[in-house]
Amino acid sequence: MVWFLFEVVEYNLVTLLCHILIALMLILFVWHNAAGLITWRLPDIYDLEIPDYTVRFFHNKLNFFLRKFYDIATGKDLRFFFV
């Protein structure tokens, strides 16, 4: 399915992420408005909490990849530069 979306239909990753976020916002909007009409519990946004070590882990990984891409782009890692 992923191959079909990206290769055959030429769907972009950024477009897919935007459509997923729009659908999530629509679901939260409908849930919040329908909670007053039906006896549903309101969505509690403040329950979403990311631990500090998770943020640090992803920051370190992103920083590593950015440093590696910088080294490749500037010619410090010639093997990957030519690949």
VOGU-3710 file (C-alpha; in Angstrom, 3 decimals, decimal comma):
1> mvwflfevve> 0,000/0,000/0,000  2,839/2,400/0,868  4,646/1,592/-2,370  1,426/2,170/-4,320  0,859/5,546/-2,676  4,352/6,909/-3,090  5,461/5,357/-6,384  2,368/4,760/-8,497  0,118/7,599/-7,374  3,155/9,874/-6,696
11> ynlvtllchi> 1,798/10,932/-3,314  4,196/13,039/-1,222  5,135/12,324/2,380  4,480/15,924/3,424  1,021/15,808/1,862  0,282/12,542/3,667  1,365/14,011/7,005  -0,757/17,125/6,421  -3,813/15,032/5,570  -3,316/12,919/8,700
21> lialmlilfv> -3,042/16,052/10,870  -6,135/17,591/9,271  -8,089/14,383/9,913  -6,894/14,359/13,535  -7,995/17,981/14,017  -11,386/17,167/12,480  -11,851/14,177/14,784  -10,960/16,255/17,858  -13,291/19,050/16,740  -16,225/16,699/16,223
31> whnaaglitw> -15,459/14,894/19,492  -15,380/18,156/21,439  -18,606/19,466/19,911  -20,456/16,146/20,160  -19,452/15,690/23,801  -21,927/18,407/24,811  -24,805/16,763/22,936  -24,022/13,179/23,853  -22,761/12,113/27,265  -19,180/11,613/26,129
41> rlpdiydlei> -16,177/12,656/28,127  -14,391/15,677/26,672  -10,952/14,971/25,190  -8,318/16,018/27,699  -5,401/17,457/25,755  -3,319/17,923/28,899  -3,029/14,154/29,402  -0,542/14,100/26,540  2,857/14,476/28,145  6,169/13,518/26,558
51> pdytvrffhn> 8,888/12,530/29,051  12,111/14,525/29,082  14,329/11,553/28,193  12,278/10,864/25,053  12,725/14,433/23,833  16,454/14,278/24,583  16,776/10,958/22,734  15,102/12,286/19,569  17,093/15,517/19,801  20,351/13,576/19,986
61> klnfflrkfy> 19,376/11,365/17,026  18,331/14,361/14,910  21,512/16,223/15,836  23,612/13,168/14,867  21,926/12,875/11,449  22,250/16,597/10,772  25,951/16,495/11,673  26,451/13,446/9,450  24,652/15,084/6,506  26,711/18,249/7,025
71> diatgkdlrf> 29,943/16,234/6,976  28,857/14,456/3,791  27,739/17,685/2,083  30,957/19,547/2,899  33,160/16,706/1,664  34,564/15,573/5,027  33,167/12,068/4,445  34,152/11,522/0,829  33,042/7,901/0,626  29,381/8,789/1,303
81> ffv> 29,703/11,990/-0,711  30,451/10,072/-3,889  27,904/7,357/-3,152
//
